[in-house]
């Protein structure tokens, strides 16, 4: 009898209604649990993004056809070693407390940057704290200590022509036979131009066109009967095309133009360089901006941190970055070397991709070589 009575007390119609104070306590407990979980998830995601991996969206065509506008990438921060926070910022943004710099270090990575890795980095020339600079993505065609030369649009690394990459594009000049026009449909059929339809960057007039193509496409086009001549479109070695000015002062040109430059060693930690009037413009930003020295010139003499000297010892490794879409890429040919402390990570995988608003299903989970 007692057991029956005790069991009946357990049915919901026999339960006493909770008082208001108890309900409020339970609601607060439930809300606190959710808030704790959300805060933990937010902090965990921020740590993962800072130390493990980041996300990056391709905004321009400088790496086409390997990486396309609208690709969403996972970037491995672990490969080269993640940077600890450099500033006090709102997580997942580049909004930081001005004037506050944190002591930082780079954690041990799996390996060093290797030649031809596709890297994500902070653009060196912006006048901002490092971690707040714009993110760029390019191919590291030269690593610290490499000797590079760009001759007639072709890059030579340590005396040998660079390893060929399937997606590399360049401008070609195509002259057709008299009275023939270039067929847009025919050019599209062989994959000429970029995925942004910038196939005819400029026309020289008459029956000559400038077309952006991969080497294998150019070989096909050259064999068409309507084509008279086909060759690289390039500037002459003595043309100085690029010189920048920033609000903080002049920003020296990196090299004369993007089709040619003489042999240059990619700076490496411990390298001792002799400054001359001929190479000064190459090392000016490295010495002043990236390694924090004062530099003055008096005649043929250089004054570094108040001391007259023509010698300088490099403090960190540097890299030479170029886009695979060679003539539609603003890269180290324009603004010089990428310092190691500006390196964020290695491009790892395309996890999603959009062509406008249309998903590119074929590119989802595409591993980046």
LINFENQUI-V719888 format. One record per residue. RES is the residue in three letters. PSI is psi in whole degrees, -180 to 180 (none if undefined). OMEGA is omega in degrees with one decimal (none if undefined). BURIAL is I if it has 16 or more other ideal C-beta (glycine too) atoms within 10 Angstrom, else O. Layout:
BEGIN
res,psi,omega,burial
RES,PSI,OMEGA,BURIAL
RES,PSI,OMEGA,BURIAL
END
This chain:
BEGIN
res,psi,omega,burial
UNK,-44,179.0,O
UNK,-37,179.1,O
UNK,-41,-179.7,O
UNK,-43,179.2,O
UNK,-42,-179.9,O
UNK,-38,180.0,O
UNK,-39,-179.1,O
UNK,-30,179.4,O
UNK,-20,-177.8,O
UNK,-18,-180.0,O
UNK,148,-173.7,O
UNK,-28,-178.3,O
UNK,-13,176.9,O
UNK,-5,-178.5,O
UNK,145,176.9,O
UNK,139,177.7,O
UNK,142,179.2,O
UNK,145,176.3,O
UNK,164,-173.9,O
UNK,-38,-178.4,O
UNK,-40,179.4,O
UNK,-41,178.5,O
UNK,-41,179.7,O
UNK,-39,178.9,O
UNK,-44,-179.9,O
UNK,-39,178.4,O
UNK,-43,178.3,O
UNK,-39,178.9,O
UNK,-43,179.3,O
UNK,-44,-179.8,O
UNK,-40,-179.7,O
UNK,-40,178.9,O
UNK,-43,179.2,O
UNK,-42,178.6,O
UNK,-42,177.8,O
UNK,-43,-179.6,O
UNK,-42,179.6,O
UNK,-43,178.5,O
UNK,-44,179.0,O
UNK,-45,-179.8,O
UNK,-40,179.7,O
UNK,-46,-179.7,O
UNK,-43,-179.8,O
UNK,-43,179.2,O
UNK,-39,179.1,O
UNK,-41,178.8,O
UNK,-44,178.5,O
UNK,-43,-178.4,O
UNK,-36,-178.5,I
UNK,-40,-168.8,I
UNK,-24,-173.2,I
UNK,-60,-178.1,O
UNK,160,176.0,I
UNK,170,177.7,I
UNK,144,-175.4,O
UNK,138,177.4,I
UNK,134,179.8,O
UNK,115,-177.2,I
UNK,-20,-175.0,O
UNK,173,-177.8,I
UNK,20,-173.6,I
UNK,-19,178.9,I
UNK,9,175.5,I
UNK,142,13.4,I
UNK,8,178.4,I
UNK,-46,177.7,I
UNK,135,-172.2,I
UNK,153,172.0,I
UNK,129,-178.8,I
UNK,-5,173.7,I
UNK,137,173.7,I
UNK,123,-172.7,I
UNK,151,162.4,I
UNK,128,-178.9,I
UNK,125,-179.5,I
UNK,114,174.8,I
UNK,-19,-175.7,I
UNK,-29,-170.9,I
UNK,-51,-178.8,I
UNK,-3,-176.1,I
UNK,120,-178.4,I
UNK,147,173.6,I
UNK,135,171.6,I
UNK,161,-176.1,O
UNK,138,-179.0,O
UNK,-16,-177.4,I
UNK,167,176.2,I
UNK,108,-173.1,O
UNK,159,171.5,I
UNK,125,-178.1,O
UNK,143,178.2,O
UNK,11,177.0,O
UNK,173,172.3,O
UNK,23,175.7,O
UNK,113,-173.5,O
UNK,159,176.3,I
UNK,119,-176.9,O
UNK,143,174.1,O
UNK,-5,-179.2,O
UNK,118,175.7,O
UNK,134,179.8,O
UNK,144,170.7,O
UNK,133,-174.4,O
UNK,166,175.8,O
UNK,167,174.7,O
UNK,125,179.2,O
UNK,158,178.7,O
UNK,137,178.5,O
UNK,179,178.4,I
UNK,-33,-177.4,O
UNK,170,175.4,O
UNK,167,174.4,O
UNK,131,178.2,I
UNK,151,179.4,O
UNK,133,178.6,I
UNK,6,168.1,I
UNK,146,171.8,I
UNK,116,-170.6,I
UNK,150,172.0,I
UNK,134,-174.9,I
UNK,164,172.6,I
UNK,130,-177.5,I
UNK,124,-170.3,I
UNK,-37,-166.2,I
UNK,-12,179.4,I
UNK,142,-178.8,O
UNK,77,180.0,O
UNK,164,168.7,O
UNK,147,-170.3,I
UNK,-53,-173.1,I
UNK,-12,-179.8,I
UNK,0,178.0,I
UNK,159,-179.1,I
UNK,141,176.5,O
UNK,135,175.4,I
UNK,159,174.8,I
UNK,128,-179.5,I
UNK,178,175.0,I
UNK,132,177.2,I
UNK,87,-176.4,I
UNK,-17,177.7,I
UNK,132,177.6,I
UNK,172,-176.3,I
UNK,127,178.4,I
UNK,-14,178.3,O
UNK,147,171.7,I
UNK,122,-175.7,O
UNK,149,172.0,I
UNK,135,176.1,O
UNK,113,-174.8,I
UNK,116,179.3,O
UNK,46,176.1,O
UNK,-7,-176.4,I
UNK,130,-179.0,O
UNK,133,175.6,I
UNK,130,-178.9,O
UNK,118,-177.9,I
UNK,41,174.7,O
UNK,-5,-178.9,O
UNK,148,177.9,O
UNK,138,-176.0,O
UNK,155,173.9,I
UNK,134,-177.2,O
UNK,140,176.8,O
UNK,136,-173.5,I
UNK,-32,-173.0,O
UNK,-2,-175.4,O
UNK,131,179.4,I
UNK,152,175.6,I
UNK,164,174.9,I
UNK,133,174.8,I
UNK,146,174.2,I
UNK,122,-178.7,I
UNK,123,173.8,I
UNK,125,-178.4,I
UNK,164,175.1,I
UNK,155,-177.0,O
UNK,133,175.5,O
UNK,2,-178.4,O
UNK,141,177.2,O
UNK,151,179.5,O
UNK,127,-178.9,I
UNK,118,179.2,O
UNK,-42,-179.2,O
UNK,-40,-179.2,O
UNK,-39,177.9,O
UNK,-41,178.5,I
UNK,-35,-176.3,O
UNK,-25,179.4,O
UNK,4,175.5,O
UNK,26,178.6,O
UNK,146,178.0,I
UNK,-179,-177.8,I
UNK,171,179.4,I
UNK,-6,177.8,O
UNK,12,176.7,O
UNK,25,174.8,O
UNK,58,-173.1,O
UNK,-37,-178.7,I
UNK,87,-176.1,I
UNK,-38,176.8,O
UNK,155,176.0,O
UNK,135,-177.5,O
UNK,-2,-179.3,O
UNK,159,179.7,O
UNK,-128,-177.2,O
UNK,30,177.3,I
UNK,133,-176.2,O
UNK,152,172.4,I
UNK,120,-173.9,I
UNK,139,178.1,I
UNK,119,-173.8,I
UNK,156,166.9,I
UNK,159,-175.9,I
UNK,-42,-178.5,O
UNK,-32,176.0,O
UNK,-43,178.9,I
UNK,-37,179.3,I
UNK,-36,177.5,O
UNK,-48,-177.4,O
UNK,-37,-179.3,I
UNK,-26,-179.5,O
UNK,-3,178.8,O
UNK,141,-177.0,I
UNK,-26,-178.8,O
UNK,-8,-178.4,O
UNK,124,177.7,O
UNK,-56,178.0,O
UNK,152,176.0,O
UNK,128,179.1,I
UNK,167,176.4,O
UNK,139,168.3,O
UNK,120,-176.5,I
UNK,161,175.5,I
UNK,159,178.3,O
UNK,153,-176.5,O
UNK,-26,-176.0,O
UNK,3,178.4,O
UNK,121,175.9,O
UNK,110,-169.8,O
UNK,-24,-168.7,O
UNK,120,173.5,O
UNK,126,-172.8,O
UNK,157,172.9,O
UNK,131,178.1,O
UNK,166,-177.1,O
UNK,-27,-178.1,O
UNK,-3,-177.2,O
UNK,-177,-176.9,O
UNK,140,176.3,O
UNK,112,-170.1,I
UNK,145,174.8,I
UNK,151,178.1,I
UNK,-56,-179.3,I
UNK,166,-173.8,I
UNK,-52,176.6,I
UNK,174,-171.2,I
UNK,7,178.8,I
UNK,-16,-176.5,I
UNK,140,158.6,I
UNK,151,-177.9,I
UNK,171,-178.3,O
UNK,135,177.7,O
UNK,139,176.1,I
UNK,129,176.2,O
UNK,123,-173.2,I
UNK,145,179.2,I
UNK,156,-177.7,O
UNK,129,179.5,O
UNK,-9,179.2,O
UNK,133,176.9,I
UNK,122,-178.5,O
UNK,148,174.7,I
UNK,118,-177.2,O
UNK,135,175.9,I
UNK,170,177.3,O
UNK,-22,-179.3,O
UNK,-34,-177.1,O
UNK,-1,-176.4,O
UNK,-43,-174.9,O
UNK,-22,179.0,O
UNK,-36,-172.8,I
UNK,-6,-175.5,I
UNK,-54,-177.4,I
UNK,-34,177.2,I
UNK,-48,-176.8,I
UNK,-45,-174.6,I
UNK,-58,-170.0,I
UNK,-47,-170.4,I
UNK,-22,-179.1,I
UNK,6,165.4,I
UNK,35,177.8,O
UNK,164,168.4,O
UNK,142,-176.9,O
UNK,126,176.4,I
UNK,156,177.1,O
UNK,129,174.1,O
UNK,101,-174.9,O
UNK,-122,177.0,O
UNK,9,-178.5,O
UNK,144,177.3,O
UNK,137,179.6,I
UNK,112,-178.9,O
UNK,120,-178.6,I
UNK,40,176.4,O
UNK,-3,-178.6,O
UNK,131,178.7,O
UNK,119,-178.5,O
UNK,148,173.8,O
UNK,8,-176.9,O
UNK,144,177.7,O
UNK,139,179.1,I
UNK,123,-177.9,O
UNK,139,-174.7,I
UNK,-16,-179.5,I
UNK,168,177.9,I
UNK,153,178.8,I
UNK,165,-176.9,I
UNK,153,178.5,I
UNK,118,-173.4,I
UNK,135,176.6,I
UNK,148,174.6,I
UNK,149,178.2,I
UNK,-26,174.2,I
UNK,76,-159.8,I
UNK,-36,-176.8,I
UNK,7,173.5,I
UNK,44,-176.5,I
UNK,126,172.4,I
UNK,110,-170.8,O
UNK,-156,-174.2,I
UNK,-20,175.9,I
UNK,-21,-178.8,I
UNK,-45,-170.8,I
UNK,6,171.8,I
UNK,-159,-169.7,I
UNK,157,176.0,I
UNK,118,178.4,I
UNK,150,-179.3,I
UNK,-35,-177.6,I
UNK,-7,175.8,I
UNK,-6,-177.8,I
UNK,129,177.7,I
UNK,-53,-178.4,I
UNK,-174,-178.0,I
UNK,131,175.5,I
UNK,128,-169.6,I
UNK,-54,-174.2,I
UNK,145,170.3,O
UNK,111,-177.2,I
UNK,-18,179.0,O
UNK,156,179.9,I
UNK,140,179.0,I
UNK,133,170.6,O
UNK,90,-169.3,O
UNK,-111,175.9,O
UNK,6,-176.5,O
UNK,124,179.5,O
UNK,139,171.5,O
UNK,92,-174.8,O
UNK,-37,-175.5,O
UNK,-20,-177.0,O
UNK,-4,-179.4,I
UNK,131,-178.8,O
UNK,34,175.0,O
UNK,121,-179.3,I
UNK,132,-177.0,O
UNK,125,179.5,I
UNK,none,none,O
END
